Amino acid sequence: MSRLLPADTMHIVGSVLSDVLSSHRGTWLSFGMIGTIWVASAGFAALIEALDIAYDAKDDRPYWKSRLLAIGLAAVTGTLLLVALATMIVGPRFGDWLAACFGVSAVFAMVWPVLRWAVAITFTVIAVEAVYFLAPNVKQRFGATLPGAIFSVAVWNTLSFLLGIYFSHFADLNRTYGTLAGVIALMTWLYWTSFALLVGAELNAELAKQSMKGGIEAKNSSNEESQRRASDIGRAA
């Protein structure tokens, strides 16, 4: 984190972590982790509802099943995005460090600056695909979610690049108004990132409707209903 945050901010982060991780705060830390998981799952539960709307799907799954799905999505996507973030934080010289300490091939050290971008983008796309595949109450192939995931990640990276330019050249975080402007810029980034995620879901939904001749089958639909839909589509064709 020290490579990304200012020194003053890292001093505050270090002091907070030292206080939270002290030996007398173990119980509160456990409750805090449970609360964090619950809040994260609530965000993913809202995302599930939004994606059902994007896919024009009726979600009749029970509450406990949707909540468990939200917790699972938080864990899966969090792990994938953590791997993507770790490859970016270690930097382009990580390959040289591995070659020096563990005798890794020099070819790997040369390729790593490009490979880390490929790994980060791939894991990010897979994380978004997992959300598109598991969250909405529709039957679809995992590969069918790739177009929307590529669109969302491309917009996400573009917005992140623009946000980095703003923080590097325009934001003055040492002054009050500069700090407020930084918060506004971050909230704008979050808004448009969420919007890009929904647009990617709409793109996948429209492509799925085209491939399935106008209808998307729900996950919990029975075989009899599936056969009836297929026969209706056949008669219409």
SULBELGI-V84816 format. One record per helix or strand. SS is the DSSP state (hx for helix, st for strand). FROM is the first residue (numbers start at 0). LEN is the number of residues. If there is no record, write none. Layout:
[[SS | FROM | LEN] [SS | FROM | LEN]]
This chain:
[[hx | 6 | 14] [hx | 22 | 32] [hx | 62 | 27] [hx | 93 | 9] [hx | 105 | 29] [hx | 141 | 28] [hx | 175 | 36] [hx | 222 | 14]]
